[in-house]
Amino acid sequence: MTMAAPSTAPQKINLRRPDIMHAVQAQVLSHYRSELVERIRANGHVISSPGVLTVKLAKEFGFCYGVERAIDLAYAAHRAFPDRRIFLLGEIIHNPEVNDQIRRMGIATIASRPGDEQIAEIKPEDIVIIPAFGTEVATRKKLEARGCTFVDTTCGDVMSVWKRVAKYSKESVTSIIHGKAWHEETLATSSQARANGSGHYLVVFNLAETDMVCEYIEKGGDKLAFLKKFEGAFSEGFDPDQHLKAVGVANQTTMLRGETEEVQRRLRAAMSRRYGVEKLEHHFRFFDTICGATQDRQDALQKMLRTPPDLLIVIGGYNSSNTSHLAEMGEAILPTFFVKNAGKMVSPALIHHWDQHKREEVTTEHWLPGGELTVGVTAGASCPNNLIEEVIERLFELKQVPLPELRSA
């Protein structure tokens, strides 16, 4: 499909003006704030009905700065342009309740990877919101050609990864991206490797896939079998015989830090064995690209799990990568239930929760034990405090005890 040239160039706008943001922040607070969560935080992150139920809230949880900024900018666009059409690429963040709220405000959702027909519907006077994960280079260029106004909410940590991947590309270094090849952030990041038309990338999901890459680096192998294994996770024209000679590690910012560090260690060791330590700098690059908020939430949960509660509730969108890793950490130690809202906690005998191994919602019976109980609660960086409040309230309701009064410490 041939698209007409835009009548105007893409515009840059400043939505963080005090006159807009004052009203926006009041609206955001009304939608997502929780006085109960604030009181629990002030009470040492604990709320208890002695002898029945104690809920321990992780020291770091919920919305991070990047998520807050993305939501603020979406609300600001709605306020600043009441008479213009506003479109959001996919989801602003990975939380269904937040995305539903944005749709209720009249912001229309289009595909995160829109086809030419959807893009052709965008007019120069329209507003397009780029989500916190960013968007692929090709999508952005197509939208720029329409001349519309962008509200770019891409997280700064994500853009830092993009810069490093673009640098690898200019140096003819293949980006090995530790992430989920299907995730919006990884799709956007990998596109940066191809931004100048000559770079390459390969996405590894876990350590098992990393070991396959390491083995190929050291020993070579069946190229067709390798490409089939990683189908959909490498750049056009990628040739492992050529493009694994010099690699640089990057990652989806919401992965587990320890796993990313191990990916880096194994690839470094493979390159050292293949080419020698003295030549390593010509064949291997690495830098730390885990976002601080992701790491803070992982560290806080790890600290909680040193003295494990009886069970753990992890709250967040089922497609949220950083939330899934919190659930993964819990599952290794104690009964863990990953829920997107309090409504999934039907009764002490029934809970609907996400199984990230089956990639589907499952049902567990008799999940909430009787007697005295300590429950840990944490939430991913895209989960608002009001949803955390509802889960905590539901726990006390299911244990048939009144929610305790809290005094600020």
C-alpha positions as CSV (number, residue, x, y, z in Angstrom):
1,M,0.0,0.0,0.0
2,T,1.4,3.4,-1.0
3,M,0.8,6.1,1.6
4,A,0.4,9.8,0.9
5,A,3.1,12.1,2.2
6,P,2.2,13.9,5.4
7,S,1.2,17.5,5.3
8,T,3.3,18.3,8.3
9,A,6.4,16.9,10.0
10,P,6.1,14.9,13.3
11,Q,5.7,17.4,16.2
12,K,7.4,17.5,19.5
13,I,5.4,18.6,22.4
14,N,5.9,19.4,26.1
15,L,3.2,17.8,28.3
16,R,5.0,18.2,31.6
17,R,4.0,21.8,32.0
18,P,2.8,22.6,35.6
19,D,-0.7,23.6,34.4
20,I,-1.2,20.1,32.9
21,M,0.7,18.0,35.3
22,H,-1.0,19.4,38.5
23,A,-4.4,18.2,37.2
24,V,-3.0,15.0,35.8
25,Q,-1.3,13.9,39.1
26,A,-4.5,14.5,41.0
27,Q,-6.4,12.3,38.5
28,V,-3.8,9.5,38.6
29,L,-3.9,9.5,42.4
30,S,-7.7,9.2,42.4
31,H,-7.4,6.2,40.2
32,Y,-4.5,4.3,41.7
33,R,-3.6,5.5,45.1
34,S,-4.1,3.4,48.3
35,E,-4.2,4.9,51.8
36,L,-4.1,1.4,53.2
37,V,-0.9,0.6,51.4
38,E,0.7,3.9,52.5
39,R,-0.2,3.1,56.1
40,I,1.2,-0.4,55.9
41,R,4.4,1.1,54.5
42,A,4.6,3.5,57.4
43,N,3.9,0.6,59.8
44,G,7.1,-1.3,58.8
45,H,5.4,-3.0,55.8
46,V,3.4,-5.3,58.1
47,I,-0.3,-5.5,58.9
48,S,-1.5,-8.1,61.4
49,S,-4.5,-9.5,63.2
50,P,-2.7,-11.4,66.0
51,G,-3.2,-15.1,66.1
52,V,-5.0,-15.2,62.7
53,L,-3.3,-13.4,59.9
54,T,-0.1,-11.4,59.3
55,V,0.5,-9.8,55.9
56,K,4.1,-8.8,55.1
57,L,4.5,-6.4,52.2
58,A,7.8,-6.4,50.4
59,K,9.9,-3.3,51.0
60,E,9.9,-2.4,47.3
61,F,6.8,-3.1,45.2
62,G,4.4,-1.7,42.6
63,F,4.8,1.2,40.2
64,C,8.3,2.3,39.3
65,Y,9.3,5.7,38.0
66,G,9.1,4.7,34.4
67,V,5.6,3.3,34.7
68,E,4.4,6.4,36.6
69,R,5.9,8.6,33.9
70,A,4.2,6.6,31.1
71,I,0.8,6.9,32.8
72,D,1.3,10.6,33.6
73,L,2.1,11.3,29.9
74,A,-0.9,9.3,28.6
75,Y,-3.2,11.2,31.0
76,A,-1.6,14.5,30.0
77,A,-2.1,13.8,26.3
78,H,-5.8,13.2,27.1
79,R,-6.1,16.5,28.9
80,A,-4.0,18.5,26.5
81,F,-5.8,17.4,23.4
82,P,-9.5,17.0,24.2
83,D,-10.6,17.5,20.6
84,R,-8.0,15.3,18.8
85,R,-7.9,11.5,18.3
86,I,-5.4,9.8,20.5
87,F,-4.1,6.3,19.7
88,L,-2.0,4.0,21.9
89,L,0.3,1.4,20.4
90,G,-0.7,-1.8,22.2
91,E,-0.6,-1.4,26.0
92,I,0.8,1.5,27.9
93,I,2.2,-1.0,30.5
94,H,1.5,-4.7,31.2
95,N,-1.5,-4.3,33.6
96,P,-5.0,-4.9,32.3
97,E,-6.7,-2.7,34.8
98,V,-4.5,0.3,33.9
99,N,-5.0,-0.3,30.2
100,D,-8.8,-0.6,30.7
101,Q,-8.8,2.7,32.5
102,I,-6.9,4.4,29.7
103,R,-9.4,3.0,27.2
104,R,-12.3,4.3,29.3
105,M,-10.8,7.8,28.9
106,G,-11.4,7.5,25.2
107,I,-7.8,6.7,24.1
108,A,-8.1,4.1,21.3
109,T,-5.8,1.1,21.2
110,I,-4.2,-0.1,17.9
111,A,-1.8,-3.0,17.5
112,S,1.7,-2.7,18.9
113,R,2.9,-3.7,15.4
114,P,0.2,-2.0,13.3
115,G,-0.3,-3.1,9.7
116,D,-0.3,-0.6,6.8
117,E,-4.1,-0.4,6.9
118,Q,-4.1,0.8,10.5
119,I,-1.2,3.2,9.9
120,A,-3.0,4.6,6.9
121,E,-5.9,5.6,9.2
122,I,-3.6,7.9,11.2
123,K,-3.8,11.5,10.2
124,P,-1.3,14.3,10.8
125,E,-3.6,15.9,13.4
126,D,-3.7,12.7,15.5
127,I,-1.8,11.8,18.6
128,V,0.1,8.5,18.9
129,I,1.3,7.3,22.3
130,I,4.4,5.1,22.3
131,P,4.3,2.8,25.4
132,A,6.8,2.4,28.1
133,F,8.5,-0.6,26.3
134,G,9.1,1.6,23.2
135,T,8.3,0.5,19.7
136,E,10.2,-1.0,16.8
137,V,12.2,1.2,14.4
138,A,10.1,0.2,11.4
139,T,6.8,1.1,13.2
140,R,8.1,4.5,14.3
141,K,9.3,5.3,10.8
142,K,5.9,4.5,9.3
143,L,4.2,6.6,11.9
144,E,6.6,9.5,11.3
145,A,5.7,9.4,7.6
146,R,2.1,10.1,8.6
147,G,3.2,13.4,10.3
148,C,1.3,12.7,13.5
149,T,2.2,14.0,17.0
150,F,4.1,11.5,19.2
151,V,3.8,11.2,23.0
152,D,6.8,9.0,23.6
153,T,6.7,7.3,27.0
154,T,9.6,4.9,26.4
155,C,11.4,4.2,29.7
156,G,14.9,5.7,30.0
157,D,16.4,2.4,31.0
158,V,15.1,0.8,27.8
159,M,16.6,3.6,25.7
160,S,19.9,3.1,27.4
161,V,19.9,-0.5,26.1
162,W,19.0,0.7,22.7
163,K,22.0,3.0,22.6
164,R,24.3,0.1,23.5
165,V,22.8,-2.2,20.9
166,A,23.1,0.5,18.3
167,K,26.8,0.9,19.3
168,Y,27.3,-2.9,18.9
169,S,25.8,-2.7,15.4
170,K,28.2,0.1,14.3
171,E,31.1,-2.0,15.5
172,S,29.9,-5.1,13.6
173,V,29.3,-6.8,16.9
174,T,26.2,-9.1,17.1
175,S,23.9,-8.3,20.0
176,I,23.0,-11.4,22.1
177,I,19.9,-10.2,23.9
178,H,18.8,-12.0,27.0
179,G,15.0,-11.7,26.9
180,K,11.8,-13.0,25.5
181,A,11.8,-12.7,21.7
182,W,8.0,-12.1,21.6
183,H,8.0,-9.3,24.2
184,E,7.4,-5.7,23.0
185,E,10.6,-4.4,24.7
186,T,12.8,-7.1,23.1
187,L,11.2,-6.6,19.7
188,A,11.9,-2.8,20.0
189,T,15.5,-3.4,21.3
190,S,16.4,-6.0,18.6
191,S,15.1,-3.6,15.9
192,Q,17.8,-1.1,17.0
193,A,20.4,-3.6,15.9
194,R,19.1,-3.3,12.4
195,A,18.5,0.4,12.5
196,N,21.5,1.1,10.2
197,G,20.7,-1.9,8.0
198,S,23.9,-3.9,8.8
199,G,23.7,-5.1,12.4
200,H,22.6,-8.5,13.7
201,Y,21.0,-9.9,16.9
202,L,20.2,-13.2,18.5
203,V,17.7,-13.5,21.4
204,V,18.4,-16.1,24.1
205,F,15.6,-16.8,26.6
206,N,17.4,-18.9,29.2
207,L,20.7,-20.5,30.2
208,A,19.9,-23.7,28.2
209,E,19.7,-21.6,25.0
210,T,22.8,-19.7,26.1
211,D,24.7,-23.0,26.3
212,M,23.6,-23.9,22.8
213,V,25.1,-20.6,21.6
214,C,28.3,-21.2,23.6
215,E,28.7,-24.6,22.1
216,Y,28.3,-23.3,18.6
217,I,30.8,-20.5,19.2
218,E,33.4,-23.1,20.4
219,K,32.7,-26.0,18.2
220,G,30.5,-25.0,15.3
221,G,27.7,-27.4,14.4
222,D,24.7,-27.9,12.2
223,K,23.8,-24.4,11.0
224,L,20.3,-25.3,9.8
225,A,19.4,-27.0,13.0
226,F,20.7,-24.0,15.0
227,L,18.7,-21.6,12.9
228,K,15.6,-23.8,13.3
229,K,16.0,-23.9,17.0
230,F,16.2,-20.1,17.2
231,E,13.6,-19.4,14.5
232,G,12.0,-16.0,15.1
233,A,14.7,-14.9,17.5
234,F,17.4,-13.6,15.1
235,S,17.9,-10.9,12.5
236,E,17.4,-11.3,8.8
237,G,20.5,-12.7,7.2
238,F,21.9,-13.9,10.5
239,D,24.6,-16.5,9.9
240,P,26.0,-18.2,13.1
241,D,29.2,-19.1,11.3
242,Q,29.9,-15.4,10.7
243,H,28.0,-13.4,13.2
244,L,29.0,-15.2,16.4
245,K,32.6,-14.2,16.0
246,A,32.1,-11.0,17.9
247,V,29.1,-10.6,20.3
248,G,27.9,-8.1,22.8
249,V,25.4,-9.0,25.6
250,A,22.4,-6.8,26.3
251,N,19.1,-7.7,27.9
252,Q,15.4,-7.0,28.3
253,T,15.5,-4.8,31.3
254,T,13.1,-6.8,33.4
255,M,14.9,-10.1,33.4
256,L,16.5,-11.7,36.5
257,R,19.8,-10.0,37.1
258,G,21.5,-13.2,38.3
259,E,20.5,-15.0,35.1
260,T,21.6,-12.2,32.8
261,E,25.0,-12.1,34.7
262,E,25.3,-15.9,34.1
263,V,24.5,-15.5,30.4
264,Q,27.3,-12.9,30.2
265,R,29.7,-15.2,32.2
266,R,29.1,-18.2,30.0
267,L,29.4,-16.3,26.7
268,R,32.6,-14.6,27.9
269,A,34.1,-18.0,28.9
270,A,33.2,-19.5,25.6
271,M,34.8,-16.6,23.7
272,S,37.9,-16.9,25.9
273,R,38.2,-20.6,25.1
274,R,37.6,-20.1,21.4
275,Y,39.9,-17.1,20.8
276,G,42.1,-16.8,23.9
277,V,41.8,-14.3,26.8
278,E,44.3,-12.0,25.2
279,K,42.0,-11.5,22.2
280,L,38.8,-11.3,24.2
281,E,38.2,-7.6,23.8
282,H,37.9,-8.1,20.0
283,H,35.2,-10.7,20.4
284,F,33.1,-9.9,23.5
285,R,31.3,-6.8,24.9
286,F,29.0,-6.5,28.0
287,F,27.4,-3.9,30.2
288,D,24.7,-4.0,32.9
289,T,21.3,-3.2,31.5
290,I,18.9,-4.5,34.3
291,C,16.7,-1.6,35.3
292,G,17.1,-0.4,38.9
293,A,13.4,-0.7,39.8
294,T,13.3,-4.3,38.6
295,Q,16.4,-5.1,40.7
296,D,15.0,-3.3,43.7
297,R,11.9,-5.4,43.7
298,Q,13.8,-8.6,43.2
299,D,16.2,-7.7,46.1
300,A,13.3,-6.8,48.4
301,L,11.6,-10.2,47.7
302,Q,14.8,-12.1,48.1
303,K,15.2,-10.4,51.6
304,M,11.6,-11.4,52.5
305,L,12.2,-15.0,51.5
306,R,15.2,-15.3,53.8
307,T,12.5,-15.9,56.5
308,P,9.8,-17.3,54.3
309,P,6.1,-16.6,55.1
310,D,3.7,-19.5,54.7
311,L,2.8,-18.5,51.2
312,L,3.3,-15.6,48.7
313,I,0.9,-13.6,46.6
314,V,2.4,-11.9,43.6
315,I,0.2,-9.3,41.9
316,G,0.4,-8.0,38.4
317,G,-0.5,-8.5,34.7
318,Y,0.1,-12.0,33.4
319,N,2.1,-10.7,30.5
320,S,4.4,-8.6,32.8
321,S,7.9,-9.9,32.6
322,N,9.2,-8.3,35.8
323,T,6.2,-9.7,37.7
324,S,6.7,-13.2,36.3
325,H,10.3,-13.2,37.6
326,L,9.0,-12.3,41.1
327,A,6.7,-15.3,40.9
328,E,9.6,-17.4,39.7
329,M,11.7,-16.4,42.7
330,G,8.8,-17.3,45.1
331,E,8.0,-20.6,43.4
332,A,11.5,-21.9,44.1
333,I,11.0,-21.6,47.9
334,L,7.3,-21.6,48.9
335,P,3.7,-21.9,47.6
336,T,3.3,-18.9,45.3
337,F,0.2,-17.6,43.6
338,F,0.5,-15.0,40.7
339,V,-2.8,-13.2,40.4
340,K,-3.8,-10.1,38.4
341,N,-6.4,-8.9,41.0
342,A,-8.3,-9.8,44.2
343,G,-11.2,-11.2,42.2
344,K,-9.1,-14.3,41.5
345,M,-9.1,-15.2,45.2
346,V,-12.5,-16.8,45.1
347,S,-12.5,-18.5,48.5
348,P,-10.1,-20.2,50.9
349,A,-10.8,-23.3,48.9
350,L,-10.4,-21.8,45.4
351,I,-8.0,-19.5,43.6
352,H,-7.4,-18.8,40.0
353,H,-3.8,-17.9,39.2
354,W,-1.3,-17.7,36.4
355,D,1.0,-20.7,35.7
356,Q,3.9,-19.2,33.7
357,H,5.2,-22.6,32.7
358,K,1.9,-23.7,31.1
359,R,1.2,-20.0,30.1
360,E,-2.4,-20.2,31.2
361,E,-4.5,-19.4,34.2
362,V,-5.0,-22.5,36.4
363,T,-7.1,-23.3,39.5
364,T,-5.8,-24.5,42.8
365,E,-8.0,-25.8,45.6
366,H,-7.6,-25.4,49.3
367,W,-4.8,-22.9,48.8
368,L,-5.4,-20.8,52.0
369,P,-4.6,-22.8,55.1
370,G,-6.7,-22.5,58.3
371,G,-5.1,-21.4,61.6
372,E,-2.5,-18.7,62.1
373,L,-1.0,-17.7,58.9
374,T,1.7,-15.3,57.5
375,V,1.3,-14.2,53.9
376,G,3.9,-12.3,51.9
377,V,2.7,-9.9,49.2
378,T,4.6,-8.2,46.4
379,A,3.7,-6.7,43.1
380,G,5.4,-6.0,39.8
381,A,6.5,-2.6,38.6
382,S,3.3,-2.1,36.6
383,C,0.9,-2.9,39.4
384,P,-1.0,0.1,41.0
385,N,-1.4,0.4,44.8
386,N,-5.2,0.2,44.7
387,L,-4.9,-3.4,43.4
388,I,-2.5,-4.3,46.2
389,E,-4.9,-2.9,48.7
390,E,-7.8,-5.0,47.3
391,V,-5.7,-8.2,47.6
392,I,-4.7,-7.4,51.2
393,E,-8.3,-6.6,52.1
394,R,-9.5,-9.8,50.4
395,L,-7.0,-11.9,52.5
396,F,-8.4,-10.6,55.7
397,E,-11.9,-11.1,54.4
398,L,-11.1,-14.8,53.5
399,K,-9.7,-15.3,57.0
400,Q,-12.9,-13.9,58.4
401,V,-11.3,-11.2,60.5
402,P,-11.7,-7.4,60.4
403,L,-9.0,-5.4,58.7
404,P,-6.8,-4.1,61.6
405,E,-6.5,-0.4,62.2
406,L,-3.0,1.0,61.6
407,R,-1.3,4.0,63.1
408,S,1.5,5.7,61.3
409,A,4.9,5.0,62.7
